[in-house]
Amino acid sequence: MRLDRTSRRALLLAAAGLVAGVVVGWATGNALIGVSIVALSQFVALLSSIRHRTDPIMATPRQTTDPRHDRLMTRSRRIASQLRDLRSAAGSLPDAVVLMDQAQHVRWFNHAAEDLLGLRRPTDRGRILSECLQTTDLAKWLIDGGREPLNDVTAPGHANRHISATLLPFGSRQRLLLVRDISHMTRLEQIRRDFVANVSHELRTPLTVIHGYLELLDPEDVPELAPVLGEMRVQSRRMGQIVEDLLTLSRLETQDRIADERVTIEPLLATLRREAEALSQGRHRITLTHTAATDLLGSSKDLHSAFSNLVSNAVRYTPTGGRIDIRFEPHAAGVIFSVADSGYGIPATHLARLTERFYRVSSSRSRDSGGTGLGLSIVKHVLNLHHARLQIESEPGKGSTFSAIFGAERLLVPGGEESLAS
């Protein structure tokens, strides 16, 4: 079969769309089957459009006995059947899929998009998606460009359903919106938070009573029980600290924002150094470097908690004779607070999971140091509330550096009210 230049070019473009759709669908999961369907539709439509105008044989009446004609017709019917099956499968996908052009005009969407996003056929086809969704969080995210994935927002028209969304480029002039219903996971996460908060609150009082009675017992009165009493005191204090950290973490997880106030850095750094020296008891060399002439906008209590966790971790996991450097310095993004130690170091495979609650690189070492396994989780949530980020650099045998990086919008002129970003 010989094709003219226009038909060959169109056929190549359609084939490229088919390949791209299949590759993207394979790489990102079954929620993108719809993309492959769109490409297949264009491909089959193109075959049908050129079938009767590109070859004399193809223009032969239906009763022709040419075997090439019969084979091509059989292949076309098979592709059309597969296309119908794929369209049916796409309509049953639980994830919403919306195909748009560069200007976010809706070109195609599946049935899940009708349920989760409230889109309607055929009225919403050709419309700008953000206009279809009006003033929802999803619409604002689309207007802003949707550069970062959107997590845990209310579904349009469904106050009790939560969704996550991702906007992906497709081809050179199209975009693909993927929306997933995460209501079930959100409910489970809320149940977990409530359980942890309630249990921690209920444990606080009996632990306080137990620790109080242990403090009343004098080991000198019962020398044979002195080691036991000492260990019981240590473990009761540790349990109390775990409960306090769990309550702090539960509070941070339920907060959407903080009450901003001026955090005066100089006295905060002095307090952190005193705490480090008290915890170290002379076993380490501790230095403080303060070269950033700025205060911070945020929560003084929460920032002290986060910074104190970084400092205490450095003391706990640095052997006797090691060095700990506390720094508050200018940074390209704004300002950076960092704690560097000459401790054991952390293998690269563990770095991504360090902020998970109760995650431990070495269980035995953590127990010996008295850590709760919640410190870095608290740090992460505090920094998120301050729109800051945690940076971790570590190498086994060479120590670690934990840094909190704050943007210019969080910087305040010392002693003044204006922001350095203004």
Secondary structure, DSSP 8 states (H G I E B T S, - for coil): ----HHHHHHHHHHHHHHHHHHHHHHHH-GGGHHHHHHHHHHHHHHHHHHHTTS-TTTTS-TT---HHHHHHHHHHHHHHHHHHHHHHHHHT-SSEEEEEETT-BEEEE-HHHHHHH---TTTTTTSBHHHHHTTSHHHHHHHTT--S-EEEEEETTEEEEEEEEEEEEETTTEEEEEEEE-HHHHHHHHHHHHHHHHHHHHHHHHHHHHHHHHHHS-TTTSGGGHHHHHHHHHHHHHHHHHHHHHHHHHHHHH-S----EEE-HHHHHHHHHHHHHHHHTTSSEEEEEE----EEEE-HHHHHHHHHHHHHHHHHTS-TT-EEEEEEEE-SSEEEEEEEE-S----HHHHTTTTSTT--S-HHHHHHHT--S-HHHHHHHHHHHTT-EEEEEEETTTEEEEEEEEEGGGEE-TTSSSBTT-
